[in-house]
Structures are given as structure tokens and as C-alpha cells.
Amino acid sequence: MKIVLVTGGSSGIGLQTVLAFQQAGYRVISCSRDENKWNQALASHPELSAVDYLPVDLKDVHQVDRFFGYIRENYGHLDIAVNNASPKLESRGEFASVPIDALYSTMVTDFWIHALCLRYELNLMPEGSAIVNLSSVNGIRPTPNASMYSGAKHGIEGLTRSVAVEAIRKGIRVNAIAPGVTWTPRWEQQQAELDIDLRETVAKQVPNGRFASPEEISNAILWLSSEQASYIVGHTLVMDGGLSLS
């Protein structure tokens, strides 16, 4: 049975990815900062009890080191890793006015923790393994009012391609997925806070005319990490309904 790690697996795309791999017969390991969210997901999806979940704050290098030590000790290796964890954006607004702490927080959560996990994952992977990093449509285009987030995702793009060239020499494939707008609990929360039909308003800006579903993104992650995609190296699969073209 192949072993897969999905970071940030308690909600949204991460949760759907955990479910997709589990349904496909993988042994799934996951983590998130908020154990309460995981327990809520578990209440809705009892099959998640088979997932090896640990509460981990990936911003804490010591917790990350212990987490990957646990994986090494209990599983010996990883076949697939999906670097998905991404908390609520704190640095929204015009760059020159955003508090420095908020800029730093976004840099850490949307770039550094993925880079850190990537380093540990590579050292646990045999030939034939695969890594998928979650980038964003904002990593391939300018994004005013979310400049640090965009910068972090541009960093994920560069990291993915550069590490892919190194890792493929050992038979490990590294790629990325760049979702556009995807309807997750975070968007639902934002819509409730603003008290407007955010879903319809934003969907009008997408050539495809709608949000993606988490299932669509998780299906692509599953495929990109499979043998069916064995010749794809250092690529970013853009899934944005045409948003980056408009």
C-alpha cells in the first residue's frame, strides 16, 4: 500500500485530497494546526478515522522535525506528498500599507512552510515517488492587494521547477497545481462576513463562469502524482477556468 502525506488536510482542497487518496486505497497521513476542524471533518466523514492525523503547526521547525521523525519511524518512507497547507490570508491590502508582521506571516505560511516540508519529504522518498505543491493562479500573474501572497506563490513556482531538476535524478517527480477560485469554506466564510453574493460576483470574472470544486482540484492532484503522469516533471497544471487568460 502506497503512503501519502497531505498537509493542511482538515478542510477545503486538503480535506478533499485526503478523501480522494483514501478512496483510491492509499495509506494517508495528514496534519493541520486546528484539531477541532479535523474532528468536525471526522464527524461528517467517519471513514477518516483510518487516516493517521496529527496536529502540527508547520511554522514551528521543531514540530515539523518531530512530525517527519514520526513518519520515518512509523512508515520508513513516503511515496507521495501534497504540500497544501495554507491558512487565511493576513496581508490583504495595498503593499505599502500592510503591517510588516502580516507580510512576514504570509511569506512564512505560503512559501517557507512548503519549502521546509519539501526538504524533509525528499529525504523520505524512494525512486518512483512524487510531490505536488499547491501553487495558485496568483503565482503566475500579478495580484494587487495580495502582493505578498502572490510573491510567495511565485516563489513556489520557482522552487517547484528548480527542485524538480534536482529530484528527478533520483527518480522523484516534483510538480505543482495552480488552482483559480475554488469554492471552499474560506470563501463561504468571506461571503457571510461581507453579506453579499460573492460567489456570483467572482464567478462572472471567470471565463468558465463558475468556481472550481475541491473535488476537481483533488482529482488533478491524484492524477499528477500517479504513474499516468510519469513523464511530467517540474510542471504547473493551471486549473483556473481560464481566469489567467482574461
N, C-alpha and C positions, 0 to 999 in steps of 0.2 A: 504494500500500500504506500503510495507516494505521500510525502509530508509537505504541507504548505503552511506558510505563515502569512497572515493578513493583519497588518497593523491598523488600528482605528476601526475595529470590527463591530462596534456596538450600535451603529446607526448608519443610515444613508447608503452610499455606494459600498462602504466597507462591510456593513451587515449583509447586504445582498450578495456580495462576493463570497463571504463566509458560507452563506446558504448554498450558493451555486457550487462551490467546491465540495461541500459536504454531500450534496445530492449527486455529485459526479463520482463519489466514492473515495475522496481523499481524506487523509487524517489531517484535521485542521487545528492549527494553533492560532490564537488571536490575543489581542491586548487592547486596552483603551485606558484613558485616565479615569473615566466615570463608571465605576462598577454598578451604580444604580441604573444607568442606561442599559448596561448588559443584562441586568436582572429583568428589566422591562421587556427587552427583546426575548429573553428566555421564556417569559410568561406567555408571549404571543407565539413563540416558535419552540415548543418543548424539545424538538429534535436537536436544538443547540446544546443540550446537556452533554452531547458527545464531543463537543469542542473543548479543547484544552485552553481555557481563558484565564489570563492573569491581569490584574490591574497594574498598569505600568505608566508612569509619567516619562515619556520619551525625552523630555527636556533635561532630565536628570541622568547624566552619564553613568553614575553608579548604578542606578536602577536598570539602565539599558545593559550594562555589563553583566549584572546578575541575571537578567532575563535571558540573554543569549547563552550564558553559562548553564542555565536551567535547560535550555533547548539542547545544548551539546550533551549534557549529562543524561538526559532522558530519551533523546532521539538520535543523537550521534551526527545527524546531518539534516539539511533541508533540500528538498527537490525544487520547490517554488517559493518565491517570496513576493508579496504585493505590498509596496510601500504606499499606503493610502492615508494614514493619519493626518488630519487637518482640522484644527479647531476653528471656532468662529473668528472671523477677521476682525482684528482690533485696530487696524491702521487705515481705516477708510477716511478719505478726505484729501484735500489738496496737500501735496507732499510737504511743502514748506511750513504748513501749519500743524501737521500731525505730531503729537508728542513723541519725543525720542524713544521713550520706553516702549511705546506701541510699535514703532518701526522695528526696534530690536526684537520684540516678541514675534512679529510676523516673519522676520528673517530666520529666527530660530525654528519656529514651528512649521514653516512652509519650505524651508531649504535644509537647514542644519540637521534636523532630526532624521530626515530621509537619507542624507549623506552618511550620517552616523550608523544607521541601521544597515545601509548598503554595505558598508565596510565589514560589519560583523557577518552579514549574510554570505558574502563572497567567501569567507573563510570557513563556512559550514557546508559548502556546496561541491558535490562531485561533478564530473563531466556529464553533460546532458541536462543540467539544471537550467532554470530560467527565473529572471527577475523582471517584474513590471512596476515601474514607477508611475504614480499618478501625477501627471502634469495638469495643464489647463489650457483652454483656448487663450487665456491671458498670458501664457508663456510663449506664444507665437505672434502676439500683436501688442501694441501699446494699450495701456489701460489707465487712463486718467482717473484720479480719485481712488485708485488702488495700486499706486505705483510700486510700493514695496512688495506687495503680493505678486504683481506682475514680474518684478525683478527676481523674486525668489523662484518663480516658476520658470523664467528664462534660465535661471541657474540650474534647475532640474533638467532642462533640455540639454545644456552643455555637459552636465555631469553624466547624464544617460549616454550620450554619444561617446564621450571620452572614455568612460569606464567600459563601455561595450567593446571598444577596440582592444583593451587590455584583457578583458574577461573571456572573450571568445577564443583566445589562445589556449585557455584551459577547458574549453567546451561549454562555457556558461554564457547563455544569451541574456543580454540586458536590453530592454525596450521600454517604451512609455505609452501611456494613453493620455490624450488631452481632451477631456470632456468639455462641452459647452455648458449651457444652462441645463441642469438636471434637477428634476423635482424631488427634493429630499426634505426631511423635517426642518432643516435650516431655512429653506425657502418658505415653508409653511409658517414657521415662527415669524419670519420677517413680514410676511403678508398680514399676519394677525396684528403685529405691532404697528404697522402703517395703516391698517384698516382700509386697504384698497385692494382691487383685484389685480394684484401684482402678476399673477400667473398669465392672465390675458394680456396685460400691458407689455410684459417682457417677451412673450411668445410672438407678438407682432413684429419684433425686431429680428426674428429668426426666419431665414428663407423657407425652412421646412414648416414653419408656422406653429411649432409646439416645443415644449420642453422634452428632453430625453427622460426616460425612466431609468431608475437604478439598475433594473434588470438588463436593459440594453447595454449599459456600461460593463456590468459584471460578465455578461456573455462574451464580450470582446476581450476582457481580461483573461477569461478561461481559455479562449481560443489562442490568444497571443502567447500564452505560457505553455501551450500544448505542442505536441510533435507535429501537428498540422502546420505550425508556423516555424518549423525548424530552420528555415533559411532566412528568417527575418532577424536582423542584428542592428541595434542602435537606431531603431526607427521609432517615430512617434505617430501613433494612429490617432488622427484628429477625428473626434466624434462630436460635431457641433451643429449638425443640421444646416450647414452652410454659413454659419454666423461669421466665421473669419473671412469669408469671401465677399461679404456685403459691406 
